[in-house]
Amino acid sequence: MDIRFSNCEKFFGINGYTSTSANYIANKAKEIANGYATENISFLTKTATFVDKGIERPIERGLNQEEFEKLIANKLRIGDLNSLISWLREAIKAKESIISAVEHMRFNVWMSEMHPDIDQKTFGAELEENPVPENNCPDEDEWAIQHMSVKDINEYLSLKAICANLGKFVHPNGDYANARNEMLKKNGTSKVNDYQANTVIYDYIASIDPDIIEDKFLELQELHRSYQRRLNDIRFNIENEVRKLNDEYTMLVDKYHEIETRNNIKIDAARQKYTTEFSEWKIKRLDEVRKYKIIIPNDLKPVVDLVNNKQD
């Protein structure tokens, strides 16, 4: 909406009537117009003649020349009065619409109208450059692939695979451990089951020397631990490097937020300047509009004089 309301300004000037006075004149003009209104007119005069008595009497009378001319003049005067009423009503409505539009004016619309060159995201504040930092921090495997030699990458990935596989195998709940525990529990034992008329004896004997099974179990555990130690050493170095990159990224993020905070403070201050200006504009504009005087077009001035000179 155009905040200058140029289309409505044509109703107003320095000299004229307030809305209250204009409304009074319009109401009075309406009363005068109603007084000039006619319901039924006739141009015929009707008489009745009583032949036996030789008497002629008028029953209805049509308008005479003077009354006819007065009727036409009144109808034209009603048109003038209605023209005045229409002008005053539209002017009052225009003034009310301007007041309502100013009262309901939104800040962003006002900014677009009054300061079209000002970016409403920054409000003209001088801001520090502050690009959003990119998070390029790799995980451990990504860092290894990016920074380690082919030999070292192969060792790292191999150790991960071996430790994962061997660890499950010799884990207390792994396949080897479970089979070893079952052998130690059942080796040299028997179990008797009766099947109807038959009795079956099951004997359990270790298929491999228990000492070999035990020694190999301990050997594999130690081998797993040695692989795990080497993997942990490599991982420790990788984690340190990845941590450094994460720390650097964290510092960049912290710096970004610091600058962002400073920029937001500048934007808020710049915006406050315009919000204050907006509030002052609204107060001033409403005061101006409320003081508007409704002008009367030259063609309607005789009609206003007629209304003003008409006795209540």
C-alpha positions in Angstrom: 0.0 0.0 0.0 1.3 3.5 -0.9 1.9 5.2 2.5 1.5 8.6 0.9 -2.1 7.9 -0.1 -1.8 10.3 -2.9 -5.2 9.2 -4.4 -7.0 10.3 -1.2 -5.2 13.6 -0.6 -7.3 15.3 -3.2 -10.2 15.5 -0.7 -8.2 17.6 1.8 -6.6 21.1 2.1 -5.6 23.8 4.6 -9.1 25.3 4.6 -12.2 23.2 4.9 -14.3 21.2 7.3 -13.4 18.7 10.0 -14.9 15.2 9.8 -17.4 16.1 12.5 -18.5 19.3 10.7 -18.6 17.5 7.3 -20.8 14.8 8.8 -23.1 17.4 10.3 -23.5 19.2 7.0 -24.1 15.8 5.2 -26.8 14.9 7.7 -28.4 18.3 7.4 -28.3 18.1 3.6 -30.0 14.8 3.8 -32.8 16.2 5.9 -33.2 19.1 3.4 -33.3 16.8 0.5 -35.9 14.6 2.2 -38.0 17.8 2.7 -37.9 18.5 -1.1 -39.0 14.9 -1.9 -42.4 14.4 -3.5 -44.3 11.1 -3.7 -47.1 11.7 -6.1 -47.5 14.5 -8.7 -50.2 15.1 -11.2 -50.6 17.4 -14.2 -54.4 16.9 -14.3 -57.2 18.9 -12.7 -60.3 17.0 -12.2 -63.8 18.6 -11.7 -67.2 17.2 -11.1 -70.4 18.9 -12.5 -73.8 18.3 -10.9 -76.1 18.8 -13.9 -79.4 18.9 -12.1 -78.1 21.5 -9.7 -75.9 23.3 -12.2 -72.9 23.1 -9.7 -69.3 22.5 -10.8 -66.8 21.5 -8.1 -63.0 20.7 -8.3 -62.1 17.3 -7.0 -58.4 17.0 -7.8 -56.0 19.7 -8.9 -52.9 19.3 -11.0 -49.8 21.4 -10.6 -49.9 24.9 -11.9 -47.0 26.6 -13.7 -45.5 28.0 -10.6 -45.7 24.7 -8.7 -44.3 22.9 -11.7 -41.3 25.2 -11.9 -40.7 24.9 -8.1 -40.9 21.1 -8.4 -38.2 21.0 -11.1 -36.1 23.4 -9.1 -36.4 21.2 -6.0 -35.5 18.1 -7.9 -32.4 19.8 -9.3 -31.6 21.0 -5.8 -31.9 17.4 -4.4 -29.4 16.3 -7.0 -27.0 19.1 -5.8 -27.6 18.1 -2.2 -26.9 14.4 -3.0 -23.8 15.4 -4.8 -22.6 17.3 -1.7 -23.5 14.4 0.5 -21.6 11.9 -1.7 -18.5 14.2 -1.7 -18.5 14.6 2.1 -19.2 10.9 2.8 -16.3 9.8 0.4 -14.0 12.4 2.0 -14.8 11.2 5.5 -14.3 7.6 4.4 -11.0 8.6 2.7 -9.7 10.2 5.9 -10.7 7.2 8.0 -9.0 4.8 5.5 -5.8 6.8 5.7 -5.9 6.8 9.5 -6.6 3.0 9.6 -3.8 2.4 7.1 -1.3 4.3 9.1 -2.4 2.7 12.4 -2.0 -0.8 10.8 1.1 -0.1 8.8 3.7 -2.9 9.2 7.3 -2.0 9.8 8.6 -3.9 6.8 6.1 -2.3 4.5 7.1 1.1 5.8 10.8 0.3 5.3 10.1 -0.8 1.7 8.3 2.5 1.0 10.5 4.9 2.9 13.9 3.2 2.6 13.7 1.0 -0.5 17.6 0.9 -0.7 18.0 -0.5 2.8 18.4 -4.3 3.1 16.0 -5.3 5.8 18.3 -8.2 6.8 21.2 -5.9 7.9 19.6 -2.5 7.9 22.8 -1.0 6.5 25.0 -2.1 9.4 28.7 -2.5 8.6 29.3 -6.2 9.3 32.4 -8.3 9.6 32.9 -10.9 7.0 31.9 -14.2 8.6 31.7 -17.2 6.3 30.2 -20.4 7.9 33.2 -22.8 8.6 33.0 -26.0 6.8 33.2 -29.2 8.8 35.9 -31.2 6.9 36.9 -33.2 9.9 37.4 -36.9 8.8 36.8 -39.9 10.9 39.7 -42.3 11.8 39.5 -44.4 8.6 39.2 -41.3 6.4 42.2 -39.6 8.0 44.3 -42.8 7.6 43.4 -43.1 3.9 44.1 -39.4 3.3 47.4 -39.1 5.2 49.1 -42.5 5.6 51.3 -44.4 3.2 50.0 -47.4 1.3 52.0 -49.7 3.6 50.7 -48.1 6.8 47.1 -48.0 5.5 47.4 -51.7 4.7 48.8 -52.5 8.2 46.1 -50.4 9.9 43.2 -52.0 7.9 44.7 -55.5 8.3 45.1 -55.2 12.1 41.5 -54.0 12.3 40.2 -57.0 10.4 42.4 -59.5 12.2 41.6 -58.2 15.7 37.9 -58.1 14.9 38.0 -61.8 13.7 40.5 -63.2 16.1 39.0 -61.3 19.0 35.6 -63.0 18.5 37.3 -66.4 18.1 39.1 -66.3 21.5 36.7 -64.1 23.4 35.3 -65.8 26.5 32.1 -66.3 24.6 33.7 -67.0 21.3 33.7 -70.3 19.3 37.2 -71.4 20.5 36.5 -70.6 24.2 33.1 -72.3 24.1 34.5 -75.5 22.5 37.5 -75.5 24.9 35.2 -75.1 27.9 33.0 -77.9 26.7 36.1 -80.2 26.2 37.4 -79.5 29.7 34.0 -80.2 31.2 33.2 -83.4 29.3 36.6 -85.0 28.5 36.8 -88.5 30.0 33.2 -88.5 31.0 30.3 -90.8 30.0 26.6 -90.4 29.7 24.0 -93.1 29.8 20.7 -92.9 28.0 17.9 -95.5 28.0 16.0 -95.8 24.7 13.0 -98.1 25.3 14.6 -101.6 25.6 18.2 -100.3 24.7 20.7 -98.6 26.9 23.2 -96.3 25.2 26.4 -95.1 26.7 28.1 -92.0 25.3 31.8 -91.5 26.0 33.5 -88.1 25.6 37.2 -88.1 24.7 39.2 -85.0 23.6 39.9 -85.3 19.9 43.1 -83.2 20.4 45.5 -83.3 23.3 43.9 -81.0 25.9 47.3 -79.4 26.5 47.6 -78.5 22.9 44.1 -77.0 22.9 45.0 -75.0 26.1 48.4 -73.9 24.8 47.0 -72.8 21.5 44.2 -70.9 23.2 46.7 -69.0 25.3 48.9 -68.5 22.3 46.0 -67.0 20.3 45.0 -64.8 23.1 48.5 -63.4 23.4 48.7 -63.0 19.6 45.4 -61.1 19.7 46.7 -58.9 22.5 49.8 -58.1 20.6 47.8 -57.3 17.4 45.5 -55.2 19.6 48.4 -53.3 21.2 49.8 -52.4 17.8 46.4 -51.4 16.5 45.9 -49.3 19.6 49.2 -47.5 19.0 48.3 -46.7 15.5 44.8 -45.6 16.5 46.2 -43.4 19.2 48.2 -41.5 16.7 45.3 -41.2 14.3 42.9 -40.1 17.1 45.3 -37.4 18.1 45.5 -36.1 14.5 41.7 -36.2 14.1 41.3 -34.6 17.5 43.5 -31.7 16.4 41.4 -31.2 13.3 38.2 -31.3 15.4 39.7 -28.8 17.9 40.6 -26.5 15.0 37.1 -26.8 13.7 35.7 -26.1 17.1 37.8 -22.9 17.3 36.6 -21.8 14.0 33.0 -22.4 15.1 33.5 -20.5 18.3 35.1 -17.6 16.3 32.1 -17.7 13.9 29.6 -17.4 16.7 31.6 -14.5 18.3 31.6 -12.6 15.1 27.9 -13.5 14.5 27.1 -12.1 17.9 28.9 -8.9 17.2 27.2 -8.6 13.8 23.7 -9.2 15.4 24.4 -6.5 17.9 25.2 -4.1 15.0 22.1 -5.2 13.1 19.9 -4.7 16.2 21.3 -1.2 16.8 20.7 -0.3 13.1 17.2 -1.7 13.1 16.4 0.1 16.3 17.2 3.4 14.6 14.6 2.7 11.9 12.0 1.3 14.3 12.3 4.6 16.3 12.0 6.5 13.1 8.9 4.4 12.2 7.2 5.1 15.5 7.9 8.8 15.2 6.6 8.8 11.6 3.4 7.1 12.7 2.7 9.6 15.5 3.5 12.5 13.2 1.5 11.1 10.3 -1.6 10.4 12.4 -1.5 13.9 13.8 -1.3 15.3 10.3 -4.1 13.2 9.0 -6.4 13.9 11.9 -6.0 17.6 11.3 -6.9 17.3 7.6 -9.7 19.6 6.5 -12.2 18.4 3.9 -12.3 20.9 1.0 -15.4 21.7 -1.0 -15.2 21.8 -4.8 -16.2 25.1 -6.4 -19.2 23.6 -8.0 -20.5 22.5 -4.6 -19.9 25.7 -2.6 -23.3 27.2 -3.4 -24.9 24.0 -2.1 -22.9 24.2 1.1 -24.0 27.8 1.5 -27.6 26.7 1.0 -27.3 24.0 3.7 -25.4 26.4 6.2 -28.0 29.1 5.7 -31.0 26.7 6.1 -32.5 27.2 9.5 -32.7 24.1 11.7 
